[in-house]
């Protein structure tokens, strides 16, 4: 630091031709500026400045050294500018894991906008229906449905969700619209098998004596997006999260039924490791995903007739 101050003092004296003016500009005493220059000359064993009572002039050695100082200052300014830009324009690669349906139909269409805004960020996107182990699988950031209990993760809760029961308009036109939960027994029902296997997820409803209705499925599917697509194609009635069905609700290919019995679903969160939260690229991607989640849940609420879950 002392060497740098000496270089700065020498450079301003050489450029201004005055110890007094250099001292005023640098906020130092004239004696301190003179001491800095003298220390440099003593170290190099060369006179850098010729001094008279009227003017200060560079020696040949001083002229060479001034050029060196200017290059050092230019490199430092460039480094500082790079750091400022890295703060304003985050850089680096980020591995992001999201639910498949959300990724395909909500995230991907908006990615060009994000990539144009942050040209220094490279994304490794992974679509999953299972809960990934961020540490073990090298994932930096994930969108997760459900309560996050892992103490090694930081979770930003974005909003709640709902389980909704829905079918295509064509199916309802052929088979009729169920008016109560018990009516579902006379319909073709599509169930969802968890990604890890096992029995189909049970259906649940709110505020009804038959809220624990046990559906007899005509069809089961082991992938969440395929479940809603089967329903949208007219194969039957299904129950899914409003997040996953937001696009189909918006375009009318799925219509909600029995909404008075819609049950609150899992909370939606953005999770990452504690170390990742210090990275600017994690912050901007997290903010982007949060905005998308809030948007899609508001859009889903618009078509279900219920307010978004907090």
Residue pairs with C-beta under 8 A, 6 or more apart in sequence:
5 36
6 36
6 37
6 39
6 40
7 40
7 69
7 72
7 73
8 26
8 69
8 73
9 22
9 26
9 28
9 32
9 33
9 36
9 37
10 36
10 37
10 40
10 48
10 49
10 62
10 65
10 66
10 69
11 66
11 69
11 70
11 73
12 21
12 22
12 25
12 26
12 33
13 19
13 22
13 33
13 37
13 49
13 56
14 48
14 49
14 56
14 58
14 62
14 66
15 66
16 22
16 25
17 55
17 56
17 57
18 56
19 30
19 33
19 34
19 37
19 56
20 30
22 33
23 29
23 30
23 32
23 33
26 33
37 48
37 49
40 48
40 65
41 47
41 48
41 49
44 61
44 65
46 59
46 61
47 59
47 61
47 62
48 58
48 59
48 61
48 62
48 65
49 56
49 57
49 58
49 59
49 62
50 56
50 57
50 58
50 59
58 66
86 120
86 280
87 280
89 118
89 119
89 120
90 118
90 120
90 121
90 279
90 280
90 281
90 283
90 284
91 120
91 121
91 281
92 120
92 121
92 122
92 279
92 281
93 121
93 122
93 123
93 124
94 121
94 122
94 123
94 124
94 140
94 141
94 281
94 282
94 285
95 124
95 126
95 138
95 139
95 140
95 141
96 123
96 124
96 125
96 126
96 139
96 140
96 141
96 142
96 285
96 289
97 126
97 127
97 128
97 132
97 134
97 137
97 139
97 141
97 142
97 143
98 107
98 125
98 126
98 127
98 128
98 142
98 143
98 289
99 127
99 128
99 129
99 143
99 145
99 224
99 243
99 244
100 127
100 128
100 129
100 223
100 224
100 225
101 224
101 225
101 228
101 243
101 244
101 247
102 143
102 243
102 244
102 292
102 293
102 296
103 125
103 127
104 127
104 225
105 247
106 246
106 247
106 292
106 296
107 125
107 289
107 292
110 288
110 292
111 123
114 285
114 288
115 121
115 123
118 281
118 284
120 281
121 281
121 284
121 285
123 285
126 132
126 139
128 195
129 195
129 223
129 224
130 195
130 196
131 144
131 146
132 139
132 142
133 139
134 140
134 142
134 153
134 271
134 272
134 273
135 152
135 273
140 272
140 273
140 276
140 279
140 282
141 270
141 271
141 272
141 276
141 282
141 285
141 286
141 289
142 270
142 271
142 272
143 268
143 269
143 270
143 271
143 289
143 293
144 155
144 268
144 269
144 270
144 271
145 161
145 241
145 243
145 265
145 266
145 267
145 268
145 269
146 266
146 267
147 266
147 267
148 155
148 269
148 271
152 273
152 274
153 271
153 272
153 273
153 274
154 271
154 272
154 273
154 274
154 276
154 277
155 269
155 270
155 271
156 269
156 270
156 271
156 286
156 290
157 267
157 268
157 269
158 267
158 268
158 269
158 270
158 290
158 293
158 294
159 267
159 268
159 293
159 294
159 297
159 308
159 309
159 310
160 264
160 265
160 266
160 267
160 268
160 308
160 309
160 310
161 241
161 242
161 243
161 264
161 265
161 266
161 267
161 268
161 297
161 309
162 241
162 242
162 262
162 263
162 264
162 265
162 304
162 306
162 309
163 203
163 204
163 239
163 240
163 241
163 242
163 262
163 263
163 264
163 265
164 239
164 240
164 241
164 242
164 245
164 256
164 259
164 262
164 304
165 184
165 203
165 205
165 237
165 238
165 239
165 256
165 257
165 258
165 261
165 262
166 228
166 231
166 237
166 238
166 239
166 240
166 245
166 248
166 249
166 254
166 255
166 256
166 257
167 187
167 231
167 234
167 236
167 237
167 238
167 254
167 255
167 257
168 231
168 232
168 233
168 234
168 253
168 254
168 255
169 252
169 253
169 255
170 234
171 188
171 231
171 234
171 235
171 236
171 237
172 255
172 257
174 234
175 187
175 188
177 257
178 184
178 187
178 237
178 257
178 258
180 208
180 258
181 205
181 208
181 210
181 211
181 213
181 258
181 261
182 210
182 213
184 213
184 215
184 237
185 213
185 216
187 236
187 237
188 218
188 219
188 235
188 236
188 237
189 215
189 216
189 217
189 218
189 219
189 236
189 237
189 238
190 217
190 218
190 219
190 220
190 221
190 227
190 230
190 231
190 235
190 236
190 237
190 238
191 200
191 201
191 215
191 217
191 219
191 220
191 221
191 227
191 238
192 200
192 201
192 220
192 221
192 222
192 224
192 227
192 238
192 239
192 240
193 199
193 200
193 201
193 220
193 221
193 222
194 201
194 222
195 222
195 223
197 222
200 217
200 220
202 212
202 214
202 215
203 213
203 214
203 215
203 239
204 211
204 212
204 263
205 211
205 212
205 213
205 258
205 261
205 262
205 263
206 261
206 262
206 263
206 264
207 260
207 261
208 261
211 261
211 263
218 236
219 230
219 235
219 236
221 227
221 230
224 240
224 241
224 244
225 244
227 238
227 240
228 238
228 240
228 244
228 245
228 248
228 254
230 236
230 238
231 237
231 238
231 240
231 254
232 248
232 253
232 254
237 257
241 265
241 266
242 249
242 265
242 297
242 300
242 301
242 304
243 268
243 293
243 296
243 297
243 300
245 254
245 300
246 296
246 297
246 299
246 300
246 303
248 254
249 255
249 256
249 299
249 300
249 303
249 304
250 299
250 300
250 302
250 303
256 262
256 303
256 304
256 305
259 304
259 305
259 306
262 304
262 306
264 309
265 309
268 293
268 297
270 286
270 289
270 290
270 293
272 282
272 286
276 282
277 283
297 308
297 309
298 308
300 308
301 307
301 308
